[in-house]
Amino acid sequence: MPDRDQLLAFLERYVPIDSNDETTHGRLKAFVSVTNDCFNRDHPPGHITASAWIVDRHRSSALLVHHRKLDRWLQPGGHIEDDASVLEASRREVAEETGLHAVEVYSEEIFDLDIHPIPARNNEPAHLHYDVRFLFVADPDQSLRLSEESHDLRWFTNAEIHANGEGRSINRMIEKALSTLGD
């Protein structure tokens, strides 16, 4: 499992871009500070997850997976397993959910944070995902491999993503990638 103190150090360096991001940052940091078991997916109120925003070199498109359980187009991501860090969990999720192995981590610093509700299903109660996101760059010409966790995966242009209406969280990552990555 990742080191909680290491995650807190990463969170200390994170710079929110606006008041909403600042609120999310504060809530996530408080959760990690007081929750010894923050990486455990069986922790009832919620747990840390890791995800990856994968863009092409020109920042004109991003790779999304159509999540089977949530029935939405989202960035690859998921639960912490035996990963050494949240970044390593994010990298593992990229490989598992897309088949991509030739991806470049843009920065080892946190790219984005999000807290979102997960609805109750079967024997799993509703809970929160405290999602820690990292930015990756990949060549869209690489072959992709669909995982059993998804209905589909594909590259979308930024305009297509906006048109899909997946929400503020996804749109924020488009804007952050455009302002973060240099030409």
N, C-alpha and C positions, 0 to 999 in steps of 0.2 A: 504494500500500500504506500501511496505517496506520504510524504512527511507534512503534517499539518502546519508546522512552523515554517517550512519552506513555502507552502502556499500562502501563508500570511505575509511572508516577506515579498512574494510576487504581488500580492494585493496592495501592499504598502506603496509599491512603485507604480501601480496602475493610475493613469490620469484620466478621470472622467471627462467626456466632451461636452456635457450639458447637465442641467439639474436632474433630469430623469436618470441619466447614467450615474450621477453622483448618488442618488437615492439607492439605486440598485447596488452600487459599489458598497455603500454603507451597510445595507442589509446583508449582503453576502459576507462581508468581512465580519460583521457581528455574529452571524451564524457559525462561521468557521472558528471564531474566537471562543465561543462558548460550547461548541459541540465536539467533544472528543471523537465521536463516532461519525464525523461528517462525511466520510467516504463510503459508509456502509449503506448499500441500497435497501436494507431492511430497517433503516432508521425511520420510524413512523412519520414524522412531519416532513422529511425530505432529506436529500443528500446531494453531494457534489457530483456533477457529470462533466464530461469533457467533449468538446466538439471542434470541428475544423471548418473554417470558411476557406474554400479552395477557389482561387481565381486563376485566370490565364495571365500571361505576362503583360498583356495590354490592359488588364482590368476591365475588359468589356464583357466578360462572361464569368459565371460561377457554376460549379458542379453541385447539383442537388440530388437528393434521393427522395423517392416517394415512399414515405414511411408507412409500413403495412399497418401497424397498430393505430397510429394517429391519423392516417389517411390525409397526409399533408406533404407538400414538397418542403424539405428541410435540409440543412447542412448535415453531413455525416457526424455522428457523435453517439455517445452512450455512457454507460456506467463505468466506474473505475473497477478494475479487476486486480490482478497482481502487478500492476504497472508501477514503475519506479517514480513516476511523477505524473502530474496532470497533463503535461505536454506529451509524455510517452503514451498516455491513454488516448489522447487526441490522435496521435500518429497511428496507433494500433487501429482505432476506429476507421481511419481513412483506408488503410489496407483491407480491413475486413468488409467494409461496406461498399467500396468502389473497385477494389482490385488494384488501385494505383500504388506503386512502390517508388516510382521516380517522382517524388514530390519534394519541394524545397520548403523548409520552414522559413518564413520571411523573418520572423524574430522569435526568440525564445521567451519574450515578454508576452503577457496576456494582451490579446487583441480586443476582446469584448467580453462583457458579462451580461448574463440574463437570468432572471428568475421566472419560471413559468410553471403553471399547474399541470399536473398529469392526472387525468380522470381515473376514477376507480375502474378496475377491470377484474373480472373473475374473483380471485382471492386477494387481490392487491388493492389496498385502500387508496383513495386520492392522496396525492402528496405533491411536494414541490421539487423541481429540479433546479439546483443552483449551478447553472451552466457556466463553465470557464472555457473561453474560446480562443483559439490560436489561428493565425493567418498562414496559409500555405499557398504556394504557387506551383502550377503544374501545366504541362503541355496538353491541350485538349485533344491532340491526335493520338494519345496513348489509348490502348484498348482498355475497356472497362469491364468489370465483372459484377453482376447483380448478386446481392446476398439474399438470403432467405428473409431478412428483416425488411426488405423493400419490395414494392411492386415494380419499380422502375428507377432508373437513374439516368441523368443526362445533363449536358451543359446547357445553360440558359443565358441569353443575353441579359444585361441589366434591365433593359426595357421589358423583356418578357417576365422577368421576376417581379418587377413593379406591377405589371398587368395581372399577374396571378393573384395579387392581393393577399400574400401570406402575412403581411403585417409589418408593424413598426420595427420589430426585432430584426427581421431579414433586411428590410430597407436600410436600417441603420448600418448593417455590415457592408452593404454596397457602398454607402457614402464614406464609411471609414476606410475601406480599401482604396477607394479613389483618392482620398486625401493622404493616405499613408504611403502607398507605393510610389516610388519615383519612376520616371520614364526610363 
